[in-house]
Amino acid sequence: MSADRVKRLIYRSCYTGTKELDLVLGGFARARLAGFGPDQLDRYEALVASENPDLYAWVFRREPPPPEHDTDILAMIQGYAGASQG
């Protein structure tokens, strides 16, 4: 695992362009990404590369994600988002 890659993904997660996503993804990334393996980082990176409206809808369960993003990573983010809202 590359520390530079994790730092880059944390930065990207904190500055998505949508305040709600910045808060959820930024907090999630700071808390969890350092413990991810390469495959999990690949899935996370692919997910956060999605368009913001889609990503927002998936994270906050407004729409079902496409199969390629319906992964353990999205489930973890959704759980984090639910816990941080409660």
Secondary structure, 3 states (H helix, E strand, C coil): CCHHHHHHHHHHHHCCCCHHHHHHHHHHHHHHHHHCCHHHHHHHHHHHCCCHHHHHHHHCCCCCCCHHHCCHHHHHHHHHHHHHHC
